[in-house]
Amino acid sequence: MTRVAVKIEMLRWARDRAGLDMHELRDRFPWIETDGEAVANPTLKQLEAFSSATHAPVGFFFLSKPPVEQLPIPDFRTVGGHRVGRPSPDLLDTIYLCQQRQEWYRDYARSTREEKLPFVGSLTVANDVVTAADAIRNELKFSIEERQQCPTWSDALRAFIQRSDDAGIMATVSGVVGNNNHRRLNPDEFRGFALADEWAPIVFINGADTKAAQMFTLAHELAHIWLGQTALSDADANKNNAQKIEIWCNAVAAELLVPLRLFEREFSPIAPLRGEQDRLARRYKVSTLVILRRMKDVGALVGDDFRTAYGAEVARLRSLGGGSGGNFYLTQTARVSKRFARAIVSSTLEGQTLHRDAFQLLGFSKVATLHELAHTLGVA
């Protein structure tokens, strides 16, 4: 039986990287026997199981010291004015998977002679916020009035995602890594990111976040696409990020969802806060958090009053939780975007893409599932 030498330092690195407890891991993997720096040599099969449990590539355990992992895209997130620390394996694997999908779609778009998307990189932070929001709204062909007529917030979010997809942006919503429901994404680590590209732009929205927050995240990440800026960002209506790009994107997102000129006309400063934020959130089909942000923008909530109201509303929304389950095929198209799913399924059925590659990018491994997904998308 082949055994391999593994340094305890590498096991600790994998544990910390995955945010797990070594005692819990020792219960699952009794071969981990430590007395400071010594460790029993596992079999290769045992090491592969430990690798799977910690989501660390097995090859890393043969290194002499832990690697320093960097995010593959610019990181604009901050906590207390400082950059966020080590990325989780869930975040890293999600970004890597989206980059692979983007690379595939870029090649597909070129092979099918799709034109570049002229709006990608068409704005800069020097552009007026109102002008920028109008440009995005007009490109998506999703007016304020149309959104107001949506029956529910969920309907409005689905329509917003669909219009983004129709415009050429692969809008992806998922609360897990790939299709692994045991690897739930943490909205406290990130709400979304944007991968800018003239042929294959992607916006990723953390579906584990509240439905109320997802609308703002989408609007914020769209602003990054219009800047032509790939980024992991602070998509938060209350975030006071010191970076100019994030301040601009948050301002554009708020203006895109609730134009200030309309808000000032409809907001009643003498009405009770709870009733007014709920009324305006229903009218614009946005989060109450966005409405609180707009109240701050017009000077109706300032300082501690705003921070207290915003914090209380975040806690209330998170206590509501979110739905789960549903139709697998509809969930699947949301997780990879309808645009991407339709393209790769069509390409695979036409013999242009290997089933192996399609399965890896889609996250399942059965031909029957591929054909059922094709039927759902109308490309069978």
C-alpha positions in Angstrom: 0.0 0.0 0.0 1.6 3.2 -1.1 1.8 6.0 1.5 2.8 9.6 1.0 4.7 12.0 3.3 2.6 15.1 4.1 3.7 17.9 6.3 1.4 18.9 9.1 1.8 22.5 7.9 0.0 21.6 4.7 -2.9 20.0 6.6 -3.3 23.1 8.7 -3.2 25.2 5.6 -6.0 23.2 4.0 -8.0 23.3 7.2 -7.7 27.1 7.6 -8.3 27.6 3.9 -11.6 25.7 4.2 -12.6 27.2 7.5 -12.8 23.8 9.2 -11.8 22.5 12.7 -8.9 20.1 12.9 -10.5 18.1 15.7 -13.6 17.6 13.5 -11.3 16.6 10.6 -9.4 14.2 12.9 -12.7 12.4 13.7 -13.3 11.9 10.0 -9.7 11.1 9.2 -8.2 9.2 12.1 -4.9 8.9 10.3 -4.3 12.5 11.3 -2.2 12.0 14.4 -0.2 15.0 15.4 2.3 15.8 18.2 3.4 19.2 17.2 4.9 18.7 13.7 4.7 15.0 13.1 1.9 13.4 11.0 1.2 9.8 10.1 1.7 9.2 6.4 -1.7 8.6 4.7 -2.3 6.4 1.7 -3.0 8.2 -1.6 -6.7 7.3 -1.3 -6.9 8.8 2.2 -5.1 12.0 1.0 -7.6 12.3 -1.9 -10.5 12.0 0.6 -8.9 14.8 2.8 -8.4 16.9 -0.4 -12.1 16.5 -1.3 -13.2 17.4 2.3 -11.1 20.6 2.3 -11.6 21.5 -1.4 -7.9 21.8 -1.8 -6.2 20.4 -4.9 -4.4 17.1 -4.0 -1.2 18.2 -5.7 -0.9 21.1 -3.2 -0.2 18.6 -0.4 3.1 17.6 -2.0 4.5 21.2 -1.8 7.2 22.1 0.8 5.2 25.0 2.1 1.6 26.4 1.6 1.0 28.4 -1.5 -0.1 32.0 -1.4 -3.3 32.1 -3.4 -4.4 35.3 -5.0 -7.8 36.2 -6.4 -7.6 35.9 -10.2 -9.6 39.2 -10.6 -9.3 42.7 -9.1 -10.8 42.8 -5.5 -12.6 46.0 -4.5 -14.2 44.6 -1.3 -13.4 46.3 2.0 -14.2 45.9 5.6 -13.6 48.9 7.8 -11.8 50.6 5.0 -9.3 47.7 4.6 -9.1 45.0 1.9 -10.7 41.6 2.7 -8.3 38.8 3.6 -7.8 35.3 2.2 -10.5 34.1 -0.3 -12.4 30.9 0.5 -12.1 27.9 -1.8 -15.8 28.3 -2.6 -15.2 31.8 -3.9 -12.0 30.8 -5.9 -13.7 27.8 -7.5 -16.8 29.9 -8.4 -14.6 32.5 -10.2 -12.5 29.8 -11.9 -15.7 28.1 -13.2 -17.1 31.4 -14.5 -13.8 32.2 -16.2 -13.9 28.8 -18.0 -17.5 29.4 -19.2 -16.5 32.9 -20.4 -13.5 31.5 -22.3 -15.8 28.9 -24.0 -18.4 31.4 -24.9 -15.9 33.9 -26.2 -14.6 31.3 -28.7 -18.2 30.3 -29.5 -19.2 33.9 -30.2 -16.3 34.4 -32.5 -16.9 31.2 -34.4 -20.5 32.1 -34.9 -19.5 35.6 -36.0 -21.3 37.4 -33.2 -20.4 41.1 -33.0 -18.7 42.7 -30.1 -21.0 44.4 -27.6 -20.4 48.1 -28.0 -21.6 49.1 -24.5 -18.8 47.1 -22.7 -16.3 49.8 -21.6 -18.4 52.6 -23.0 -18.5 54.6 -19.7 -16.0 55.9 -17.2 -16.3 57.1 -13.7 -16.1 60.6 -15.1 -19.6 60.1 -16.6 -22.5 61.6 -14.7 -24.4 59.0 -12.6 -27.8 59.9 -14.1 -26.5 59.7 -17.6 -24.8 56.4 -16.9 -28.0 54.9 -15.4 -30.0 56.1 -18.4 -27.6 54.5 -20.8 -27.8 51.1 -19.0 -31.6 51.3 -18.7 -32.0 52.1 -22.4 -29.7 49.3 -23.6 -31.6 46.8 -21.5 -35.0 48.2 -22.7 -36.3 47.8 -19.1 -38.1 50.9 -18.1 -39.0 52.0 -14.6 -42.7 51.8 -15.5 -42.4 48.2 -16.8 -40.6 47.1 -13.6 -43.3 48.8 -11.5 -46.0 46.7 -13.3 -44.3 43.4 -12.4 -46.6 41.5 -9.9 -43.8 40.7 -7.4 -40.2 41.5 -6.6 -39.2 38.0 -7.9 -40.9 38.7 -11.2 -39.1 42.0 -11.5 -35.7 40.4 -10.7 -36.3 37.6 -13.3 -37.3 40.2 -15.9 -34.1 42.3 -15.0 -32.0 39.2 -15.5 -33.7 38.2 -18.7 -33.2 41.7 -20.2 -29.5 41.6 -19.3 -29.2 38.2 -20.9 -31.1 39.4 -24.0 -28.6 42.3 -24.3 -25.7 39.8 -24.4 -24.7 39.6 -20.8 -24.5 36.2 -19.2 -26.4 36.9 -16.0 -25.7 34.1 -13.5 -27.5 33.5 -10.2 -26.3 30.7 -7.9 -26.0 30.1 -4.2 -23.7 27.1 -4.4 -20.4 26.2 -6.1 -21.3 24.7 -9.4 -24.1 22.3 -8.7 -22.8 21.2 -5.4 -25.6 21.9 -2.9 -23.2 21.0 0.0 -21.0 24.0 -0.9 -23.2 27.0 -0.1 -21.7 30.4 -1.0 -21.4 32.9 1.8 -23.0 36.3 1.1 -20.9 37.9 3.9 -17.8 37.1 1.8 -19.2 38.3 -1.5 -22.4 39.3 -3.2 -21.3 39.2 -6.8 -18.7 39.9 -9.3 -18.3 41.0 -13.0 -16.1 39.5 -15.7 -16.0 42.2 -18.5 -15.5 41.0 -22.1 -16.6 42.5 -25.4 -18.0 39.1 -26.5 -18.8 37.3 -23.3 -19.5 39.5 -20.3 -20.6 37.7 -17.2 -22.2 39.0 -14.0 -22.4 36.6 -11.1 -25.0 37.1 -8.4 -24.7 35.2 -5.1 -28.1 33.4 -4.9 -27.5 32.6 -1.2 -28.1 36.3 -0.5 -31.5 37.7 0.2 -33.8 38.3 -2.9 -33.9 41.9 -1.8 -30.1 42.3 -2.1 -29.8 40.5 -5.5 -31.5 43.3 -7.5 -28.9 45.8 -6.3 -26.1 43.4 -6.9 -27.1 42.9 -10.5 -27.4 46.7 -11.0 -24.0 47.2 -9.5 -22.3 44.5 -11.5 -23.9 45.9 -14.7 -22.2 49.2 -13.9 -18.9 47.4 -13.9 -19.6 45.9 -17.3 -20.3 49.3 -18.7 -17.0 50.4 -17.3 -15.3 47.4 -18.9 -14.0 46.6 -15.4 -13.7 43.0 -14.2 -14.0 43.1 -10.4 -15.1 41.4 -7.2 -16.9 44.2 -5.6 -18.8 45.8 -2.8 -22.4 45.6 -4.1 -24.1 47.1 -1.1 -26.4 50.1 -1.0 -24.9 51.1 2.3 -21.3 50.4 1.5 -19.0 53.4 2.0 -16.0 52.1 0.0 -13.1 54.5 -0.3 -12.5 53.4 -3.9 -13.8 55.7 -6.6 -15.0 52.9 -8.8 -17.1 51.3 -6.1 -18.7 54.6 -5.0 -19.6 55.3 -8.7 -21.0 51.8 -9.3 -23.1 51.9 -6.1 -24.4 55.4 -7.1 -25.3 54.2 -10.6 -27.0 51.1 -9.3 -29.2 53.2 -7.0 -30.0 55.6 -9.8 -30.8 52.8 -12.2 -33.2 51.2 -9.8 -34.8 54.3 -8.2 -34.1 57.6 -10.1 -33.7 60.4 -7.6 -35.9 62.8 -9.5 -38.8 60.4 -9.2 -38.0 59.5 -5.6 -38.0 63.1 -4.5 -41.4 63.6 -6.1 -43.0 60.5 -4.5 -41.3 60.4 -1.1 -43.3 61.7 1.9 -40.9 62.8 4.7 -43.7 63.1 7.2 -45.0 59.5 6.7 -43.9 56.8 9.2 -40.5 55.3 8.2 -41.6 51.7 8.1 -44.7 52.3 6.0 -42.9 54.6 3.6 -40.0 52.3 2.9 -42.4 49.4 2.3 -44.7 51.5 0.0 -41.8 52.7 -2.1 -40.1 49.3 -2.2 -43.4 47.8 -3.5 -43.8 50.6 -6.1 -40.2 50.2 -7.5 -39.9 46.5 -6.9 -36.6 47.0 -5.2 -35.2 46.2 -1.8 -36.2 48.3 1.2 -32.5 48.8 1.6 -32.3 50.7 -1.7 -35.2 52.9 -0.5 -33.3 53.6 2.7 -30.3 54.5 0.6 -32.4 57.0 -1.4 -33.8 58.4 1.8 -30.3 59.1 2.9 -29.5 60.6 -0.6 -32.3 63.2 -0.2 -31.3 64.0 3.4 -34.2 62.4 5.1 -32.0 59.9 7.0 -28.6 61.0 8.2 -25.9 59.7 10.5 -26.9 57.3 13.3 -30.5 57.4 12.2 -29.6 55.9 8.8 -27.1 53.4 10.2 -29.6 52.1 12.8 -32.5 51.8 10.3 -30.3 50.1 7.7 -28.8 47.6 10.2 -32.3 46.7 11.5 -33.6 46.2 8.0 -30.7 43.9 7.0 -31.3 41.8 10.1 -35.1 41.6 9.3 -34.5 40.6 5.7 -32.0 37.9 6.6 -34.3 36.4 9.1 -36.8 35.8 6.3 -34.5 33.4 4.6 -35.0 32.3 1.0 -36.6 29.6 -1.1 -34.9 26.4 -2.3 -35.5 23.5 -4.5 -37.8 23.9 -7.6 -37.4 22.7 -11.1 -33.8 21.5 -11.7 -33.7 22.6 -15.3 -34.9 26.1 -14.5 -32.5 26.3 -11.7 -29.7 25.1 -14.0 -30.3 27.8 -16.6 -30.2 30.4 -13.8 -26.9 29.0 -12.4 -25.1 29.2 -15.8 -27.3 31.8 -17.5 -29.9 31.1 -20.2 -27.6 32.5 -22.9 -24.7 30.3 -22.0 -26.9 27.2 -21.5 -28.6 27.6 -24.9 -25.2 28.1 -26.7 -23.4 25.2 -25.2 -26.3 22.7 -25.4 -26.8 23.6 -29.1 -23.1 23.4 -29.8 -22.9 20.0 -28.1 -25.9 18.5 -29.9 -24.4 19.8 -33.2 -21.2 17.9 -32.5 -19.1 21.1 -32.2 -18.4 20.7 -28.4 -17.5 17.4 -26.7 -20.0 16.1 -24.2 -17.2 15.8 -21.7 -16.5 19.6 -21.9 -20.2 20.5 -21.8 -20.7 18.3 -18.7 -17.8 19.9 -16.9 -19.1 23.4 -17.6 -22.7 22.6 -16.9 -22.1 20.6 -13.8 -23.8 17.3 -14.5 -22.7 14.1 -16.3 -25.8 12.4 -17.9 -26.7 12.6 -21.6 -30.4 12.3 -20.7 -30.0 15.4 -18.5 -28.5 17.3 -21.4 -31.3 16.4 -23.7 -34.0 17.4 -21.1 -32.2 20.7 -20.6 -32.3 21.2 -24.4 -36.0 20.5 -24.4 -36.5 23.0 -21.6 -34.5 25.7 -23.6 -36.3 24.9 -26.8 -33.2 23.8 -28.7 -33.9 20.0 -28.8 
